[in-house]
Amino acid sequence: MSVQINDKLKSKNKSRLLKNAIKAINTKQEETIQKANKIIGDVESFEQEITKKFISYS
């Protein structure tokens, strides 16, 4: 009886641990994507500024 309860408890704890790990990974991934999108936006803005300056010198 106690062996079965311990096995179920261990399984439940592992399941909870994996769910939390997946949530943490997804959260970190979302943060990374947001940072990457900001960098891309900054580069695009910089590129537009340089293009405008280059065209104005022509």
Backbone as CSV, one residue per row, in Angstrom:
resi,resn,N_x,N_y,N_z,CA_x,CA_y,CA_z,C_x,C_y,C_z
1,MET,0.820,-1.172,0.000,0.000,0.000,0.000,0.880,1.259,0.000
2,SER,1.798,1.354,0.935,2.628,2.551,1.033,3.553,2.690,-0.171
3,VAL,3.965,1.601,-0.761,4.829,1.656,-1.932,4.073,2.285,-3.088
4,GLN,2.828,1.913,-3.278,2.014,2.469,-4.358,1.782,3.962,-4.134
5,ILE,1.521,4.351,-2.915,1.303,5.770,-2.608,2.570,6.562,-2.882
6,ASN,3.714,6.024,-2.464,4.983,6.715,-2.705,5.258,6.845,-4.194
7,ASP,4.972,5.802,-4.965,5.179,5.853,-6.414,4.281,6.910,-7.050
8,LYS,3.035,6.978,-6.611,2.111,7.972,-7.155,2.576,9.385,-6.786
9,LEU,3.037,9.533,-5.567,3.512,10.835,-5.106,4.756,11.265,-5.881
10,LYS,5.675,10.339,-6.097,6.881,10.634,-6.870,6.514,11.030,-8.299
11,SER,5.576,10.293,-8.875,5.145,10.577,-10.241,4.504,11.957,-10.325
12,LYS,3.681,12.278,-9.328,3.024,13.585,-9.296,4.054,14.708,-9.154
13,ASN,5.048,14.494,-8.297,6.101,15.503,-8.105,6.925,15.695,-9.377
14,LYS,7.231,14.599,-10.064,7.986,14.691,-11.316,7.177,15.450,-12.357
15,SER,5.886,15.136,-12.414,5.018,15.807,-13.368,4.967,17.306,-13.081
16,ARG,4.826,17.669,-11.825,4.785,19.079,-11.436,6.110,19.762,-11.767
17,LEU,7.211,19.075,-11.496,8.532,19.617,-11.789,8.694,19.867,-13.289
18,LEU,8.277,18.912,-14.101,8.397,19.077,-15.549,7.516,20.217,-16.054
19,LYS,6.300,20.317,-15.529,5.414,21.406,-15.940,6.027,22.758,-15.591
20,ASN,6.582,22.873,-14.401,7.213,24.129,-13.985,8.444,24.438,-14.828
21,ALA,9.191,23.403,-15.158,10.383,23.600,-15.996,9.985,24.083,-17.382
22,ILE,8.925,23.507,-17.933,8.454,23.920,-19.253,7.958,25.363,-19.213
23,LYS,7.244,25.715,-18.161,6.775,27.101,-18.020,7.951,28.062,-17.956
24,ALA,8.970,27.697,-17.187,10.148,28.563,-17.051,10.860,28.719,-18.389
25,ILE,10.980,27.633,-19.124,11.632,27.682,-20.438,10.831,28.558,-21.389
26,ASN,9.513,28.390,-21.386,8.668,29.194,-22.270,8.752,30.676,-21.927
27,THR,8.790,30.982,-20.646,8.896,32.378,-20.208,10.222,32.973,-20.675
28,LYS,11.289,32.234,-20.474,12.619,32.712,-20.887,12.681,32.872,-22.403
29,GLN,12.062,31.941,-23.117,12.041,32.004,-24.573,11.290,33.253,-25.037
30,GLU,10.171,33.552,-24.404,9.397,34.735,-24.756,10.202,36.005,-24.496
31,GLU,10.909,36.059,-23.372,11.762,37.211,-23.077,12.842,37.377,-24.142
32,THR,13.433,36.275,-24.547,14.493,36.306,-25.560,13.943,36.798,-26.888
33,ILE,12.752,36.338,-27.252,12.124,36.769,-28.502,11.839,38.266,-28.456
34,GLN,11.342,38.755,-27.328,11.070,40.190,-27.193,12.342,41.011,-27.320
35,LYS,13.420,40.546,-26.700,14.695,41.255,-26.800,15.203,41.257,-28.243
36,ALA,15.074,40.116,-28.909,15.519,40.015,-30.301,14.701,40.950,-31.188
37,ASN,13.396,41.002,-30.971,12.547,41.897,-31.760,12.913,43.362,-31.534
38,LYS,13.271,43.706,-30.312,13.688,45.083,-30.025,14.990,45.407,-30.752
39,ILE,15.916,44.471,-30.732,17.189,44.681,-31.428,16.940,44.840,-32.932
40,ILE,16.086,43.999,-33.480,15.771,44.091,-34.907,15.149,45.449,-35.223
41,GLY,14.227,45.885,-34.364,13.606,47.199,-34.561,14.624,48.313,-34.494
42,ASP,15.548,48.232,-33.546,16.591,49.247,-33.418,17.484,49.279,-34.661
43,VAL,17.827,48.116,-35.172,18.675,48.045,-36.368,17.936,48.616,-37.571
44,GLU,16.651,48.298,-37.697,15.869,48.826,-38.811,15.759,50.347,-38.728
45,SER,15.565,50.867,-37.533,15.490,52.323,-37.350,16.824,52.974,-37.723
46,PHE,17.909,52.380,-37.270,19.242,52.884,-37.591,19.466,52.863,-39.105
47,GLU,19.065,51.767,-39.726,19.230,51.630,-41.173,18.445,52.718,-41.910
48,GLN,17.237,53.013,-41.447,16.432,54.050,-42.085,17.090,55.424,-41.931
49,GLU,17.631,55.711,-40.742,18.301,56.986,-40.514,19.506,57.143,-41.438
50,ILE,20.294,56.078,-41.536,21.485,56.120,-42.388,21.082,56.297,-43.846
51,THR,20.031,55.602,-44.260,19.561,55.707,-45.640,19.117,57.133,-45.939
52,LYS,18.366,57.746,-45.006,17.914,59.136,-45.206,19.111,60.074,-45.320
53,LYS,20.106,59.893,-44.454,21.301,60.745,-44.492,22.057,60.555,-45.798
54,PHE,22.174,59.309,-46.245,22.890,59.012,-47.469,22.182,59.654,-48.665
55,ILE,20.844,59.551,-48.690,20.072,60.123,-49.799,20.191,61.652,-49.770
56,SER,20.197,62.249,-48.590,20.271,63.711,-48.500,21.633,64.235,-48.963
57,TYR,22.683,63.424,-48.878,24.010,63.834,-49.346,24.148,63.698,-50.853
58,SER,23.280,62.910,-51.455,23.416,62.665,-52.906,23.024,63.841,-53.734
